Amino acid sequence: MERCNVIEIENLKKAYKNFELNIKELDLPEGKFIGLIGENGAGKTTLIKLLLNLIERNSGEIKIFGQDNRTSEIDIKNKIGVIFESCYFPSCMNSVDIEKMMCKLYKSWDKYRYLEYLARFDLPPFKKIREYSRGMKLKLNFAVVLAYESDLIILDEATSGLDPIIRNEILTILTDIVTTEGKSVLLSTHIISDLEKVADYLTFIHDGNIIFSDYKDNILNSYIIARFHKRDKIIIPQEDVVASIYERDHIIILTKNKLNIMKAEIFKEMSIEDIMLLYVKGVNDRDWSDV
């Protein structure tokens, strides 16, 4: 049977003193641009480190490309490109030194593609990494990852240090890789507007738990954000109210109920960020049958 998920997770748990990541089930589709969203401390980086087997889990199973990420770690990592927020290449090296090193690590390394990206990103070949700006270091990371055959590219806040022009160029390159080459991209970022533009699929982590994981269009079509005055009556069952925020004389609610919203202003231009913020900041602790 043809594989349709690039990542499959079951009963994954990682506990720290004051935090626990607990994912009962998570399937991420292959060949898609996947956005991983959530506030700082929600568990995004912990999840990525578990995917890469950089930290020990308490329990659970992770499969990447249909293979166990521990028993098949070497094979999997040969097909994964990873970009973190920081650059981990030795500061005494330059981009030419890195090419000599990387060509020995990856069979699919493409020297000419690497040089093409160095030129595209305006990275000087003999300048020491210690002399690079933060943005230059991030662009170097991208040049390296894009120079070998990665079936899955994982990025942890890797675009946050780039100016909008370069960030847009990187996102365009990644989108082209997904659409034309069938690769998978998993981007964890707090810049939700970027994901609004490019992501096919979104996974939202809050307080160590998956709130939703679905195609972006399905998420936007599943929720309604409504605003109404406290004096007005609404008829929404309490179980249909996902979250609510009180602001002066008005109440804003996040709901999946498309019916019976009386005297309410419906948010026509609702965004993923709006939904996320209501989940994080909102509450649902009152009886909505009689407001």
C-alpha positions in Angstrom: 0.0 0.0 0.0 1.3 3.4 -0.9 2.3 5.6 2.1 0.2 8.7 2.6 1.8 10.1 5.8 5.3 11.4 6.2 5.0 11.3 10.0 2.9 9.1 12.2 2.8 9.4 16.0 1.0 7.3 18.6 0.8 7.8 22.4 3.8 10.0 22.5 4.7 11.4 25.9 7.6 13.5 27.1 7.5 14.9 30.7 9.6 17.6 32.3 9.2 19.0 35.8 6.7 21.7 34.8 5.6 20.6 31.3 4.3 17.5 29.5 4.0 16.8 25.8 1.2 14.3 25.3 0.2 13.4 21.8 -2.2 10.5 21.5 -2.2 10.4 17.7 -0.9 12.6 14.9 -0.6 11.9 11.2 1.0 14.4 8.9 0.5 14.0 5.2 3.3 13.4 2.7 4.1 15.9 0.0 2.5 18.9 1.8 3.7 22.1 3.3 2.8 21.6 7.0 2.8 24.4 9.6 3.4 23.8 13.2 1.9 26.6 15.4 1.5 27.4 19.0 2.6 29.9 21.6 6.1 29.9 23.1 6.5 26.9 25.4 3.6 25.0 23.8 5.8 22.1 22.9 6.8 22.7 19.2 10.5 22.4 19.7 10.1 19.4 22.1 8.1 17.7 19.4 10.8 18.4 16.7 13.6 17.1 19.0 11.6 13.9 19.5 11.1 13.5 15.8 14.9 13.8 15.3 15.5 11.5 18.3 17.6 14.2 20.0 15.8 13.7 23.4 14.5 10.6 25.1 10.7 10.1 25.1 8.8 8.6 28.1 6.6 6.5 25.9 5.1 6.3 22.4 5.9 5.6 18.8 7.2 7.8 16.0 7.4 6.7 12.4 8.9 8.8 9.6 8.7 7.6 6.0 6.9 4.6 7.6 10.0 3.6 9.6 10.6 3.8 13.4 12.7 6.9 14.0 15.0 5.1 16.5 15.7 1.8 14.9 16.0 3.3 11.4 17.5 6.6 12.5 20.5 6.7 10.2 18.4 5.8 7.1 15.8 8.4 8.0 18.3 11.2 8.7 19.9 10.7 5.4 16.6 11.8 3.8 15.8 14.7 6.2 17.0 18.3 6.1 16.9 20.2 9.3 17.2 24.0 9.9 17.2 25.4 13.4 17.1 29.1 14.4 20.9 29.0 15.1 23.8 28.0 12.9 25.8 25.1 14.2 28.7 25.1 11.8 32.1 25.9 13.3 32.7 29.6 13.2 36.2 29.2 11.9 34.9 27.7 8.6 33.7 29.4 5.5 31.2 28.2 2.9 33.9 26.5 0.8 35.0 24.5 3.8 31.4 23.5 4.5 31.0 22.2 0.9 34.1 20.0 1.4 32.7 18.6 4.6 29.1 18.0 3.4 30.0 16.2 0.2 31.5 13.5 2.4 28.4 13.2 4.5 25.6 13.0 1.9 25.6 10.7 -1.2 23.1 13.0 -2.9 25.1 16.2 -2.2 25.0 18.5 -5.2 28.0 20.9 -5.3 26.7 23.0 -8.1 23.3 23.4 -6.5 25.0 24.5 -3.3 27.1 27.1 -5.2 24.0 28.3 -7.0 22.2 29.0 -3.7 25.3 30.7 -2.2 25.2 33.1 -5.2 21.4 33.5 -4.9 21.7 34.4 -1.3 24.8 36.6 -1.9 27.0 34.6 0.5 30.7 35.2 0.1 32.6 31.9 -0.4 35.7 32.7 1.7 34.3 34.8 4.6 34.4 33.1 8.0 31.1 32.2 9.6 32.1 34.1 12.7 31.9 37.3 10.5 28.4 36.4 9.2 25.3 38.3 10.4 22.5 36.2 11.9 20.6 36.5 8.6 23.6 35.3 6.6 24.0 32.3 8.9 20.4 31.3 8.4 20.7 31.6 4.6 23.8 29.4 4.8 21.7 26.8 6.6 19.2 26.9 3.8 21.8 26.6 1.1 23.2 23.5 2.7 19.8 21.8 3.2 18.6 22.6 -0.3 21.8 21.2 -1.8 21.1 17.5 -1.1 18.0 15.3 -1.7 15.8 15.8 1.4 12.4 14.1 1.2 11.4 16.0 4.4 12.7 19.4 5.4 12.1 20.4 9.1 12.5 24.0 10.2 12.3 25.2 13.8 11.8 29.0 13.8 14.3 29.1 11.0 12.7 32.0 9.1 12.3 34.4 12.0 15.7 36.0 11.6 15.3 36.9 7.9 14.1 40.2 6.5 10.8 40.0 4.7 12.2 39.9 1.2 14.6 37.0 1.9 11.9 35.2 4.0 9.5 35.5 1.1 12.1 34.1 -1.3 12.8 31.1 1.1 9.1 30.4 1.4 8.7 30.5 -2.4 11.6 28.0 -2.8 10.1 25.7 -0.2 6.7 25.9 -1.8 8.1 25.1 -5.2 9.9 22.0 -3.7 6.6 20.8 -2.3 4.6 21.4 -5.4 7.0 20.4 -8.1 9.1 17.7 -6.4 6.6 16.2 -4.0 8.8 16.9 -1.0 7.4 17.4 2.5 8.1 20.6 4.6 7.4 21.0 8.3 7.8 24.6 9.4 7.5 25.6 13.1 7.1 29.3 13.3 5.4 32.1 15.3 5.0 34.1 12.1 1.4 32.9 11.4 1.0 35.2 8.4 3.7 33.2 6.6 1.8 30.0 7.1 -1.5 31.6 6.0 0.1 32.1 2.6 2.0 28.9 2.0 0.8 26.0 4.3 -1.4 23.2 3.1 -1.8 21.7 6.5 -1.7 23.1 10.1 -1.0 21.5 13.4 -1.7 23.6 16.5 -0.1 22.6 19.8 -1.2 24.3 23.1 0.1 23.4 26.5 1.6 20.1 25.2 -1.6 18.9 23.5 -2.7 18.9 19.9 -5.7 21.2 19.5 -6.2 20.6 15.9 -4.4 19.1 12.9 -6.0 19.4 9.6 -5.9 21.0 6.1 -5.9 24.8 6.4 -9.0 25.2 4.4 -10.9 22.7 6.5 -9.9 24.6 9.7 -11.0 27.9 8.3 -14.3 26.4 7.2 -14.9 24.6 10.5 -14.9 27.6 12.8 -16.9 30.8 13.3 -15.9 33.9 15.3 -18.8 36.0 16.4 -19.0 39.2 18.4 -22.1 40.4 20.2 -23.1 42.9 22.9 -23.6 41.5 26.4 -27.2 42.8 26.5 -28.1 40.7 23.4 -29.5 37.2 23.7 -27.8 34.3 21.8 -28.8 30.7 21.5 -25.7 28.6 21.3 -25.3 25.4 23.3 -22.4 25.5 25.8 -20.8 22.5 24.1 -20.6 24.5 20.9 -18.6 27.3 22.4 -14.9 26.5 22.0 -13.6 29.7 23.7 -14.7 33.2 24.6 -13.2 36.5 25.4 -14.8 39.4 27.2 -14.0 42.9 26.2 -15.9 45.8 27.9 -19.5 45.5 26.7 -19.0 42.8 24.1 -18.2 39.1 24.0 -16.2 37.3 21.3 -16.8 33.6 20.9 -15.1 30.9 18.8 -17.7 28.3 17.8 -18.3 25.5 15.3 -22.0 26.1 15.3 -23.1 27.8 12.1 -26.7 28.2 13.2 -28.7 30.2 15.7 -26.2 33.1 16.2 -28.6 35.9 16.8 -27.7 39.6 16.8 -24.0 38.8 16.3 -21.4 40.2 14.1 -19.6 37.4 12.2 -16.0 37.8 11.4 -15.8 37.6 7.6 -12.0 37.8 7.4 -11.2 35.3 10.0 -7.6 34.0 10.1 -5.7 31.1 11.6 -4.1 33.6 14.0 -7.6 34.7 15.2 -8.5 31.1 15.9 -5.3 30.4 17.7 -5.4 33.5 19.9 -9.0 32.7 21.0 -7.9 29.2 21.9 -4.9 30.4 23.9 -6.5 33.5 25.6 -10.1 32.5 25.7 -12.1 30.6 28.3 -15.2 28.5 28.2 -16.5 28.3 31.8 -20.0 29.6 31.7 -23.5 28.5 30.8 -24.2 29.8 27.3 -27.8 28.6 27.2 -29.0 31.8 28.9 -26.6 34.7 28.4 
